[in-house]
């Protein structure tokens, strides 16, 4: 057993800033919609979605070592920018904050929602997409969202997002994370989540 979605939502609200909490509610709404569209549990998607940024403000220079001690691989980009490990912290703390067992796929989804990972699974894909396109995000317009959502598969949507990010990274001179590149190559070569 674990606490209800409502209790988890209340807990998360007390852990993060109000603007981030509103973002999380937007992620929940999009996650529910995508889960229904692809025949997955909208309740599980919502539970994952509300929790994904619970540790957004808890990362510091000690976070990479803490994650390693808890069995989580730390990628080079996360070592350089520990804030990227907020999903890893959420994965570590999910069972205790939920006050009970959470399926491994819940933890995997929150762990990989920022950079993506070829092993993040369908719920990880839903969270990755929802986190990028939720209505409060100002870097997209409705046409961008519709273009992403027009993908027939979750994998198609992720490629659309990564292509958009890639264009931005080129403009800004940012190098994409190796784990993100691996996800992109995996999907482009026919891999499924």
RAKAMO-V280148 format. One record per helix or strand of 2 or more residues. SS is the DSSP state (~ for helix, > for strand). FROM is the first residue (numbers start at 1). LEN is the number of residues. If there is no record, write none. Layout:
<<SS & FROM & LEN> <SS & FROM & LEN>>
This chain:
<<~ & 5 & 11> <~ & 18 & 20> <~ & 42 & 10> <~ & 63 & 7> <~ & 76 & 5> <~ & 82 & 16> <~ & 104 & 8> <~ & 121 & 13> <~ & 142 & 8> <~ & 154 & 19> <~ & 178 & 11>>
